[in-house]
Amino acid sequence: MFRIVLFVWAILVCVAAPWSAGEEPQVQAESSPQAAAHGEQFVRVSKTGAGEPKGLDTAIVRFTGRAGTPYEGRIVDLVGVVHIGQDEYYSDLKQRLAKYDVVLYELVAPDGTRIRPEDLEQRRSLLASMQSGMKDLLNLEYQLEKIDYMAENFRHADMSPEEFVEDMRRRGDSFPKMIARMMGAGLANQAAGGGTEVDLLVAMFSKDRAMMMKRAMASQLSDLELATAGMDDEHGDNTLIKGRNAKAFEVLKEVLEAGEKRVAVFYGAGHLDDMAERLEQDFQMQPTATTWLQAWDLQRN
């Protein structure tokens, strides 16, 4: 059962909207333009020289418009994020995001919604409350409390609650059905021996509980294919990732056609694989670089 709970929690951290409806972060620029090729994870667990877990890292994947296409030379960075992380991770992200012409951000809310700090306690959702509770257990911070969503270059690019519900209704899907599919995938992973409950139990009673819990959870978070397993319906579609990505990219097309040259799409890391495909197929853009940021230091509590 521990594994199933961890499986669902991994989805909340890497995929779900954050609101319903020390050392500097490790930064490494990949030398190969193919670093963002499909199948490459957008979240990873980096290792020390001795092979121990070093950090849970998230990717910023740069896409550039191909020569001779409508978006030639334009830059779109997919900025993957986990919704709870260490303070310096969000400080670094905040500085980076300030440099873009436009930052498109996720939030299942009415079009144009801006997140004010004073609204957090009043409007925090069940999913966000779970994430906020986990950040205390792991000695981490909550994304909504650390990122400035009132920044002038931030623009809402997500479904409204009504659009979200309508998209699910159109496909004959629902949250109970989706959760059941995800739980089924979690059971299948457990039957296959993926992960270990022993690690979690040991972590809970360790004097370095926060560090050991982070290490146990990071292995699940780094496998986005596993974390998103079971999300699709029988037609290979889903609202939580693909439906919301489609809406986000409607906004992306609008801002690119308005002439913006440097755009960031700031979304949970679980969204990035589908987004990368859309950029290549629909926008004729190619991956040119990947930068890794350390979200969790797995060497400290």
C-alpha positions in Angstrom: 0.0 0.0 0.0 2.9 2.4 0.7 4.0 2.1 -3.0 0.5 2.9 -4.2 0.2 6.0 -2.1 3.7 7.1 -3.2 2.7 6.5 -6.8 -0.3 8.8 -6.6 1.7 11.4 -4.7 4.3 11.4 -7.4 1.6 12.3 -9.9 0.5 15.2 -7.7 4.0 16.6 -7.4 5.0 16.3 -11.1 1.7 16.7 -12.9 -1.1 18.2 -11.0 -1.9 21.9 -11.0 -0.4 23.4 -7.8 -3.8 25.1 -7.1 -7.0 23.4 -8.2 -8.8 24.9 -9.7 23.0 25.8 2.0 24.3 25.3 -1.5 23.3 26.8 -4.8 21.2 24.5 -7.0 23.1 22.1 -9.2 23.1 23.4 -12.8 24.4 21.4 -15.7 24.0 22.3 -19.4 24.0 19.3 -21.6 26.4 19.4 -24.5 24.2 17.5 -26.9 21.2 19.1 -28.6 19.5 15.7 -28.4 19.4 15.8 -24.6 15.7 16.5 -24.8 14.9 13.6 -27.2 11.7 11.7 -26.3 12.3 9.0 -23.8 14.8 11.2 -22.0 13.4 12.0 -18.6 12.6 15.6 -17.6 13.2 14.7 -14.0 16.2 12.7 -12.9 18.1 11.6 -9.8 21.7 12.6 -10.1 24.4 10.6 -8.3 27.6 11.4 -6.4 30.9 10.0 -7.6 30.4 7.2 -5.1 27.1 6.4 -6.6 24.9 7.8 -3.8 21.8 9.9 -4.6 22.9 13.5 -5.0 19.8 15.4 -6.1 16.4 15.3 -7.6 16.8 17.5 -10.7 14.3 19.1 -13.1 15.0 20.1 -16.7 14.7 23.4 -18.6 14.6 22.2 -22.3 15.2 24.9 -24.9 13.4 24.6 -28.3 14.3 26.9 -31.2 12.4 27.5 -34.4 13.8 25.7 -37.4 15.1 27.7 -40.4 12.5 28.5 -43.0 9.5 28.0 -40.6 7.1 30.6 -39.2 8.9 30.6 -35.9 12.5 30.6 -37.2 14.9 31.7 -34.4 12.2 32.0 -31.7 13.0 30.4 -28.4 10.5 28.4 -26.3 11.9 27.0 -23.0 9.9 24.2 -21.4 10.6 24.9 -17.7 9.7 21.7 -15.8 9.1 22.0 -12.1 8.1 19.9 -9.1 5.6 21.7 -6.9 7.5 21.3 -3.6 11.2 21.9 -3.5 14.1 23.6 -1.7 14.1 27.3 -1.2 17.2 28.0 -3.4 15.5 26.0 -6.2 12.6 28.4 -6.4 14.9 31.4 -5.9 16.9 30.3 -8.9 13.8 29.7 -11.0 12.4 33.1 -10.0 15.5 34.8 -11.3 15.5 32.8 -14.6 11.8 33.4 -15.3 12.2 37.2 -14.9 14.4 37.2 -18.1 11.7 35.9 -20.5 9.4 38.1 -22.6 6.4 36.0 -21.4 6.1 33.1 -18.9 3.0 30.9 -19.5 2.0 29.2 -16.2 -0.4 26.5 -15.2 -3.4 27.0 -12.9 -6.8 25.4 -13.4 -8.7 28.7 -12.8 -10.7 31.3 -14.8 -8.8 32.9 -17.6 -6.5 35.6 -16.5 -6.3 34.5 -12.9 -3.3 35.9 -11.0 -2.2 34.2 -7.7 -1.9 36.7 -4.9 -0.2 35.6 -1.7 -3.2 36.5 0.5 -5.4 34.2 -1.5 -3.4 31.0 -0.7 -5.0 30.1 2.6 -8.5 30.8 1.3 -8.4 29.0 -2.0 -5.9 26.1 -1.4 -7.3 22.9 -3.0 -7.1 19.4 -1.7 -4.2 18.5 -4.0 -2.4 21.7 -3.0 -3.0 20.9 0.7 -1.5 17.5 0.3 1.6 19.0 -1.4 1.8 21.7 1.4 1.7 18.9 4.0 4.4 16.9 2.3 6.7 19.9 2.1 6.7 20.1 5.9 7.5 16.4 6.2 10.4 16.7 3.8 11.7 20.1 5.0 10.9 21.6 1.6 9.0 24.7 0.3 5.7 25.1 -1.6 5.9 26.5 -5.1 3.0 28.9 -4.8 4.5 30.5 -1.8 7.9 31.1 -3.5 7.2 32.1 -7.1 5.9 35.6 -7.9 2.8 35.0 -10.0 2.1 38.7 -10.1 5.2 39.4 -12.2 4.4 41.5 -15.2 5.7 38.9 -17.7 3.5 36.0 -16.2 0.4 35.0 -18.2 -2.1 32.4 -17.3 -2.2 29.5 -19.9 -4.4 26.7 -18.6 -8.0 25.5 -18.6 -10.7 27.1 -16.5 -12.6 24.8 -14.1 -15.5 24.8 -16.5 -13.3 23.8 -19.4 -11.7 21.1 -17.4 -15.0 19.5 -16.4 -16.4 19.8 -19.9 -13.3 18.2 -21.4 -13.7 15.2 -19.0 -17.5 15.1 -19.7 -16.9 15.1 -23.5 -14.7 12.0 -23.2 -16.9 10.3 -20.7 -14.2 10.4 -18.1 -14.1 11.5 -14.4 -11.8 11.9 -11.5 -12.9 8.6 -9.9 -12.2 6.8 -13.2 -8.8 8.4 -13.6 -7.8 7.7 -10.0 -8.9 4.1 -10.5 -6.7 3.8 -13.5 -3.7 5.3 -11.7 -4.3 3.0 -8.7 -4.4 0.1 -11.1 -1.1 1.2 -12.6 0.3 1.5 -9.1 -0.8 -2.1 -8.2 0.8 -3.4 -11.4 4.1 -1.7 -10.5 3.9 -3.2 -7.0 3.2 -6.6 -8.4 6.2 -6.2 -10.7 8.4 -5.4 -7.6 8.9 -1.7 -8.5 10.1 0.3 -5.5 10.3 -0.9 -2.0 8.2 -0.4 1.1 11.1 -1.3 3.3 13.0 1.9 2.2 10.0 4.0 3.2 9.5 2.3 6.6 13.2 2.7 7.4 13.1 6.3 6.3 10.1 7.1 8.6 12.1 6.0 11.7 15.5 7.3 10.7 17.2 10.2 12.5 17.6 11.7 9.0 14.0 11.1 8.2 13.6 14.0 5.7 16.7 13.0 3.7 15.8 9.4 3.7 12.1 10.1 2.7 13.3 12.3 -0.1 15.6 9.6 -1.4 12.8 7.0 -1.4 10.3 9.3 -3.1 12.8 10.7 -5.6 13.2 7.4 -7.4 9.4 7.4 -8.1 9.3 11.0 -9.2 12.2 10.5 -11.6 10.3 7.9 -13.6 7.7 10.1 -15.3 6.6 7.2 -17.6 5.6 5.4 -14.4 4.1 8.4 -12.7 1.8 9.1 -15.6 0.9 5.5 -16.3 -2.9 4.8 -16.2 -3.8 8.4 -16.8 -5.0 8.0 -20.4 -8.5 6.7 -21.1 -9.2 3.9 -23.6 -8.6 6.3 -26.5 -5.2 7.4 -25.3 -6.4 10.8 -24.2 -6.6 12.6 -20.8 -7.6 16.0 -19.5 -5.0 16.4 -16.7 -2.0 16.5 -19.1 -3.0 16.5 -22.8 -6.2 18.6 -22.5 -4.5 21.3 -20.4 -1.4 21.2 -22.7 -3.6 21.8 -25.7 -5.0 24.9 -24.0 -1.6 26.1 -23.0 -0.3 25.8 -26.5 -3.2 27.8 -27.9 -1.9 30.7 -25.7 1.7 29.9 -26.8 0.7 30.2 -30.5 -1.0 33.5 -29.7 2.0 35.1 -28.0 4.4 33.8 -30.7 2.2 35.3 -33.4 2.2 38.5 -31.5 6.0 38.6 -32.0 7.4 37.5 -28.6 10.8 36.0 -29.1 11.7 34.3 -25.7 8.9 32.4 -24.1 8.9 30.1 -21.1 6.2 27.4 -20.5 6.3 26.9 -16.7 4.5 23.7 -16.0 4.8 20.5 -13.9 7.5 18.2 -15.2 5.0 15.5 -16.1 3.6 17.8 -18.8 6.8 18.2 -20.7 7.0 15.0 -22.8 3.7 15.8 -24.5 4.7 19.4 -24.8 8.0 18.5 -26.5 6.1 16.5 -29.1 3.7 19.4 -29.8 6.6 21.8 -30.3 8.3 19.5 -32.8 5.2 18.4 -34.7 3.0 21.5 -34.6 5.5 24.4 -34.2 8.4 22.9 -36.2 10.8 23.6 -33.4 13.8 21.5 -32.3 15.5 20.9 -29.0 18.8 22.6 -28.7 19.9 22.5 -25.0 18.9 21.1 -21.6 19.8 22.7 -18.3 19.3 20.8 -15.0 18.3 22.4 -11.7 18.5 20.7 -8.4 15.0 20.7 -6.8 15.9 18.5 -3.8 19.3 18.0 -2.2 19.4 14.3 -1.4 22.5 14.7 0.7 20.8 16.7 3.5 17.7 16.8 5.6 
